[in-house]
Amino acid sequence: MRRTAAETEIDERSDAARIDVAFESVYRSHRSGMVRLAYVITGSNEIAEEVTQEAFARLHQRWSTVDHPVAYLRTIVTNLCRNEVRRFALERRRAPKPLPDVDDPEIDETWVVVCRLPFRQRAVLALRYYADLPEAEVARILGCRIGTVKSAHHRALARLREELS
Protein backbone atom coordinates (compact mmCIF):
# COMPACT_ATOMS: atom_id res chain seq x y z
CA MET A 1 0.00 0.00 0.00
CA ARG A 2 1.35 3.42 -0.99
CA ARG A 3 1.77 6.12 1.59
CA THR A 4 0.62 9.64 1.01
CA ALA A 5 2.96 12.60 1.13
CA ALA A 6 1.27 13.76 4.34
CA GLU A 7 1.90 10.39 6.05
CA THR A 8 5.55 10.45 5.00
CA GLU A 9 5.92 13.99 6.31
CA ILE A 10 4.37 13.03 9.66
CA ASP A 11 6.78 10.07 9.99
CA GLU A 12 9.75 12.31 9.17
CA ARG A 13 8.62 14.83 11.79
CA SER A 14 8.28 12.12 14.44
CA ASP A 15 11.76 10.79 13.60
CA ALA A 16 13.16 14.30 13.90
CA ALA A 17 11.37 14.76 17.22
CA ARG A 18 12.87 11.51 18.57
CA ILE A 19 16.34 12.62 17.47
CA ASP A 20 15.86 16.02 19.13
CA VAL A 21 14.73 14.42 22.39
CA ALA A 22 17.70 12.02 22.42
CA PHE A 23 20.16 14.81 21.58
CA GLU A 24 18.66 17.08 24.24
CA SER A 25 19.04 14.32 26.80
CA VAL A 26 22.74 13.91 25.98
CA TYR A 27 23.19 17.68 26.03
CA ARG A 28 21.57 18.10 29.44
CA SER A 29 23.44 15.23 31.06
CA HIS A 30 26.93 15.80 29.61
CA ARG A 31 27.30 19.51 28.82
CA SER A 32 28.70 20.58 32.19
CA GLY A 33 31.16 17.68 32.26
CA MET A 34 32.43 18.57 28.80
CA VAL A 35 32.81 22.23 29.79
CA ARG A 36 34.82 21.19 32.86
CA LEU A 37 37.02 18.88 30.79
CA ALA A 38 37.67 21.67 28.27
CA TYR A 39 38.44 24.07 31.12
CA VAL A 40 40.96 21.68 32.65
CA ILE A 41 42.74 21.38 29.30
CA THR A 42 42.58 25.04 28.19
CA GLY A 43 42.45 26.92 31.49
CA SER A 44 39.79 29.31 30.20
CA ASN A 45 36.07 29.34 31.00
CA GLU A 46 35.23 31.25 27.84
CA ILE A 47 37.17 28.92 25.56
CA ALA A 48 35.74 25.89 27.38
CA GLU A 49 32.19 27.13 26.75
CA GLU A 50 32.92 27.82 23.06
CA VAL A 51 34.64 24.49 22.53
CA THR A 52 31.78 22.61 24.16
CA GLN A 53 29.17 24.44 22.12
CA GLU A 54 31.07 23.70 18.91
CA ALA A 55 31.41 20.04 19.91
CA PHE A 56 27.66 19.72 20.46
CA ALA A 57 26.97 21.44 17.14
CA ARG A 58 29.21 18.95 15.36
CA LEU A 59 27.60 16.05 17.20
CA HIS A 60 24.14 17.26 16.20
CA GLN A 61 25.18 17.39 12.54
CA ARG A 62 26.36 13.78 12.65
CA TRP A 63 23.86 12.46 15.21
CA SER A 64 22.44 9.73 12.98
CA THR A 65 25.90 8.30 12.19
CA VAL A 66 27.42 8.37 15.70
CA ASP A 67 27.22 5.14 17.70
CA HIS A 68 28.64 6.46 20.98
CA PRO A 69 27.74 10.14 21.36
CA VAL A 70 29.54 10.75 24.66
CA ALA A 71 32.81 9.24 23.44
CA TYR A 72 32.44 11.21 20.19
CA LEU A 73 31.86 14.40 22.20
CA ARG A 74 34.90 13.78 24.39
CA THR A 75 37.04 13.30 21.30
CA ILE A 76 35.74 16.46 19.65
CA VAL A 77 36.24 18.51 22.83
CA THR A 78 39.80 17.22 23.19
CA ASN A 79 40.64 17.94 19.56
CA LEU A 80 39.15 21.44 19.69
CA CYS A 81 41.08 22.09 22.90
CA ARG A 82 44.26 20.97 21.13
CA ASN A 83 43.64 23.65 18.50
CA GLU A 84 43.03 26.28 21.18
CA VAL A 85 46.15 25.32 23.15
CA ARG A 86 48.21 25.60 19.96
CA ARG A 87 46.72 29.02 19.29
CA PHE A 88 47.44 30.07 22.89
CA ALA A 89 51.03 28.90 22.56
CA LEU A 90 51.50 31.08 19.50
CA GLU A 91 49.97 34.06 21.29
CA ARG A 92 52.14 33.52 24.37
CA ARG A 93 55.27 33.49 22.24
CA ARG A 94 54.31 36.85 20.83
CA ALA A 95 53.13 38.56 24.02
CA PRO A 96 53.48 36.72 27.36
CA LYS A 97 50.66 37.37 29.82
CA PRO A 98 50.61 36.63 33.56
CA LEU A 99 48.44 33.74 34.73
CA PRO A 100 45.47 34.54 36.98
CA ASP A 101 45.96 34.09 40.72
CA VAL A 102 44.14 31.44 42.70
CA ASP A 103 43.36 31.87 46.41
CA ASP A 104 45.24 28.75 47.52
CA PRO A 105 49.00 29.19 46.85
CA GLU A 106 49.54 25.43 46.46
CA ILE A 107 46.83 25.15 43.80
CA ASP A 108 48.11 28.31 42.11
CA GLU A 109 51.67 26.96 41.94
CA THR A 110 50.47 23.59 40.64
CA TRP A 111 48.19 25.21 38.08
CA VAL A 112 51.03 27.38 36.73
CA VAL A 113 53.20 24.29 36.20
CA VAL A 114 50.32 22.32 34.62
CA CYS A 115 49.66 25.19 32.20
CA ARG A 116 53.28 25.05 31.05
CA LEU A 117 53.07 21.37 30.12
CA PRO A 118 52.88 20.48 26.42
CA PHE A 119 49.37 19.81 25.14
CA ARG A 120 49.58 16.01 25.09
CA GLN A 121 50.89 15.82 28.66
CA ARG A 122 48.25 18.25 29.91
CA ALA A 123 45.49 16.41 28.03
CA VAL A 124 46.65 13.04 29.37
CA LEU A 125 46.55 14.34 32.95
CA ALA A 126 43.12 15.91 32.43
CA LEU A 127 41.62 12.82 30.82
CA ARG A 128 43.21 10.38 33.33
CA TYR A 129 42.63 12.29 36.58
CA TYR A 130 39.79 14.67 35.85
CA ALA A 131 37.68 12.62 33.46
CA ASP A 132 38.84 9.39 35.18
CA LEU A 133 39.32 7.54 31.90
CA PRO A 134 41.45 4.42 31.40
CA GLU A 135 44.65 4.70 29.38
CA ALA A 136 43.11 2.91 26.39
CA GLU A 137 40.30 5.48 26.15
CA VAL A 138 42.77 8.37 26.54
CA ALA A 139 44.83 6.89 23.71
CA ARG A 140 41.75 6.59 21.50
CA ILE A 141 40.70 10.18 22.19
CA LEU A 142 44.17 11.58 21.53
CA GLY A 143 44.68 9.37 18.49
CA CYS A 144 47.86 7.74 19.74
CA ARG A 145 49.08 4.46 21.20
CA ILE A 146 48.72 3.42 24.82
CA GLY A 147 52.51 3.50 25.17
CA THR A 148 52.49 7.14 24.09
CA VAL A 149 49.85 7.91 26.74
CA LYS A 150 51.92 6.11 29.39
CA SER A 151 55.11 7.97 28.48
CA ALA A 152 53.32 11.35 28.32
CA HIS A 153 51.75 10.59 31.71
CA HIS A 154 55.12 9.63 33.20
CA ARG A 155 56.86 12.71 31.77
CA ALA A 156 54.10 15.05 32.96
CA LEU A 157 54.23 13.69 36.50
CA ALA A 158 58.04 13.80 36.52
CA ARG A 159 58.00 17.42 35.38
CA LEU A 160 55.39 18.32 38.02
CA ARG A 161 57.45 16.61 40.74
CA GLU A 162 60.63 18.34 39.56
CA GLU A 163 59.14 21.83 39.37
CA LEU A 164 57.04 21.59 42.53
CA SER A 165 59.75 20.16 44.79
MARSETOR-124048 format. One record per atom (N, C-alpha, C): residue in three letters; x, y, z. Coordinates in steps of 0.2 Angstrom, whole numbers, plus 5000, padded with zeros to 4 digits. Each point is the difference from the previous one (the first is absolute). Layout:
// MARSETOR-124048
ALAXYZ...
This chain:
// MARSETOR-124048
MET500449945000MET499650065000MET500450065000ARG499950054996ARG500450064999ARG499850055005ARG500550045003ARG499950055005ARG499950064997THR499650045003THR499950074997THR500650055002ALA500150054997ALA500550055002ALA499950035007ALA499450005002ALA499850035007ALA500349955005GLU499849934999GLU500249955004GLU500850005001THR500350004994THR500850005000THR500250065004GLU499750064999GLU500350065004GLU499949995007ILE499449975002ILE499949995007ILE500549955003ASP500249954997ASP500549955002ASP500750045001GLU500150044995GLU500750045000GLU500050045006ARG499450045001ARG500050045006ARG500149965006SER499749945001SER500049975006SER500749975001ASP500449984995ASP500749985000ASP500450065002ALA499950064998ALA500450065002ALA499950015007ALA499349995002ALA499950025007ALA500349955005ARG500149934998ARG500349965004ARG500850015000ILE500350024995ILE500750024999ILE500150065005ASP499650054999ASP500050065005ASP500049985007VAL499549965002VAL500049985007VAL500649965002ALA500249964996ALA500749965002ALA500650055001PHE500050044995PHE500650055000PHE499950055006GLU499450025001GLU499950045006GLU500249975007SER499949935000SER500149975006SER500849995001VAL500349994995VAL500850005000VAL500250065002TYR499850064997TYR500250065001TYR499950025008ARG499449995002ARG499950015007ARG500449975005SER500149934999SER500449965004SER500850015000HIS500250024994HIS500850004999HIS500350074999ARG499650054999ARG500350074998ARG500450025005SER499850005007SER500450035005SER500749965001GLY500049934999GLY500649965000GLY500550024995MET499750014994MET500450024994MET500350075001VAL499650045003VAL500350075001VAL500650005005ARG499949965005ARG500549995005ARG500649974997LEU499949954996LEU500649964997LEU500450054996ALA499650044996ALA500350054995ALA500450065005TYR499750015005TYR500350055005TYR500749985002VAL500049935002VAL500649975003VAL500550004995ILE499949994994ILE500550004995ILE500250074997THR499550055000THR500250064997THR500150055005GLY499750005006GLY500150055005GLY499650065000SER499550004995SER499650064999SER499349985000ASN499650035004ASN499249995000ASN499750014993GLU500250064997GLU499750024994GLU500249954995ILE500649984999ILE500249964995ILE499649935001ALA500049985006ALA499749935002ALA499250014998GLU499750055001GLU499350014998GLU499949994992GLU500550044997GLU500050004992GLU500149934997VAL500549975003VAL500249934998VAL499449955001THR499750015005THR499549955002THR499450014995GLN499850074999GLN499550014996GLN500149984992GLU500650014998GLU500249984994GLU500049924999ALA500249975005ALA500049925001ALA499349984999PHE499550035004PHE499349984999PHE499750014993ALA500250064997ALA499850014994ALA500249954995ARG500649985000ARG500349954996ARG499749935001LEU499849985006LEU499749945002LEU499350004997HIS499650065001HIS499450004997HIS500049994992GLN500550034997GLN500049994993GLN500149934998ARG500349965004ARG500249934998ARG499649955005TRP499550025003TRP499649965005TRP499849934997SER499850004994SER499749944998SER500649954998THR500650025000THR500649954998THR500449995006VAL499950035006VAL500449995005VAL499749945005ASP500449955001ASP499849955004ASP500150015008HIS500550045002HIS500150015007HIS500150085001PRO499450035001PRO500150085000PRO500450035005VAL500149975006VAL500450035005VAL500749994999ALA500249944997ALA500749994998ALA500250054994TYR499550014996TYR500150044994TYR500150075002LEU499650025005LEU500050075003LEU500750015003ARG500249955004ARG500650015004ARG500650014995THR500049964995THR500550004994THR500050074997ILE499450034998ILE500050064997ILE500250065005VAL499849995006VAL500250065005VAL500849995001THR500349955000THR500749995001THR500450034994ASN499749984994ASN500350034994ASN499950074999LEU499550035002LEU499950074999LEU500450045006CYS500149975005CYS500450025006CYS500850004997ARG500249954996ARG500650004998ARG500150064995ASN499650014996ASN500050064996ASN500150075004GLU499650005005GLU500050065004GLU500750015004VAL500249945002VAL500750015004VAL500550024995ARG500049974994ARG500550024995ARG500050074998ARG499450035000ARG499950074998ARG500250045006PHE499949985006PHE500250035006PHE500850005001ALA500349954998ALA500749995000ALA500350064995LEU499750004994LEU500350054995LEU499950075003GLU499450025003GLU499950065003GLU500550025006ARG500149955004ARG500550015006ARG500750014997ARG500249974995ARG500650014997ARG500150084998ARG499450024998ARG500150074997ARG499950055006ALA499649995005ALA499950055005ALA499849965006PRO500549985005PRO499849975006PRO499650035005LYS499549975002LYS499550035005LYS500149965007PRO499950045005PRO500049965007PRO499449965001LEU500149945003LEU499449965002LEU499650025005PRO499449995000PRO499550035006PRO500249965007ASP499950045005ASP500249975007ASP499449965002VAL500249955004VAL499549965004VAL500150015007ASP499450005004ASP500150015007ASP500549965004ASP500049934998ASP500449965004ASP500750004996PRO500550025004PRO500750004996PRO500249934997GLU499949955004GLU500249934997GLU499649994994ILE499450014999ILE499649994994ILE500350044995ASP500150075001ASP500350054996ASP500649974997GLU500549985004GLU500649984998GLU500049944995THR499549955002THR499949944996THR499750024993TRP499550045001TRP499750024993TRP500550034995VAL500450055003VAL500550034996VAL500449954996VAL500349955004VAL500449944997VAL499649964995VAL499449985002VAL499649974995VAL499950034994CYS499850075000CYS499950044994CYS500650004996ARG500649995002ARG500650004996ARG500249944997LEU499649945002LEU500149944997LEU499850004992PRO500449964996PRO499749994993PRO499349985000PHE499750014994PHE499349985000PHE499949935001ARG500349954997ARG499949935001ARG500149985008GLN500550035003GLN500049985007GLN499550035004ARG499850064999ARG499450035004ARG499449974998ALA499949984994ALA499349964998ALA500049935003VAL500649975001VAL500049935003VAL499850015007LEU500350055004LEU499950015007LEU499250015001ALA499850054996ALA499350025000ALA499549944999LEU500149964995LEU499649944998LEU500149945005ARG500649995003ARG500149955005ARG499750025006TYR500250065003TYR499850015007TYR499450045001TYR499850044995TYR499450045000TYR499449964997ALA500149984994ALA499449964997ALA500049935003ASP500649985003ASP500049935003ASP499949954995LEU500450004994LEU500049964994LEU500649955001PRO499949944997PRO500549955000PRO500550024994GLU500649985001GLU500550014995GLU499849994993ALA499749944999ALA499849994993ALA499550054997GLU499550025004GLU499550054998GLU500450074998VAL500550025005VAL500450064999VAL500449994993ALA500349954999ALA500349984994ALA499650014994ARG499449975000ARG499550014995ARG499850074998ILE499950045006ILE499750074999ILE500650044997LEU500649995002LEU500650044998LEU500349974993GLY499749954998GLY500249974993GLY500849975001CYS500149975005CYS500749985001CYS500049935003ARG500649975001ARG500049935003ARG500050015008ILE499949945003ILE500050005007ILE500750025003GLY500549974997GLY500750015002GLY500150085000THR499850034995THR500050084999THR499750035006VAL499449985002VAL499650035006VAL500449985006LYS500349945001LYS500449995006LYS500650045001SER500350014994SER500750045000SER499850075002ALA499550034996ALA499850075002ALA499750015007HIS499749955003HIS499850005007HIS500650005004HIS500549964999HIS500649995004HIS500450075000ARG500050024994ARG500450074999ARG499750055003ALA499350015000ALA499750055003ALA500050005007LEU499949945003LEU500149995008LEU500750025002ALA500549984996ALA500750015002ALA500250084999ARG499750034995ARG500150075000ARG499750045006LEU499349985001LEU499750035006LEU500449995006ARG500249935002ARG500449995006ARG500650045000GLU500450014994GLU500650045000GLU499950075001GLU499550034997GLU499950075001GLU499650025006LEU499749955003LEU499650025007LEU500449985006SER500649974999SER500449985006SER500550055002
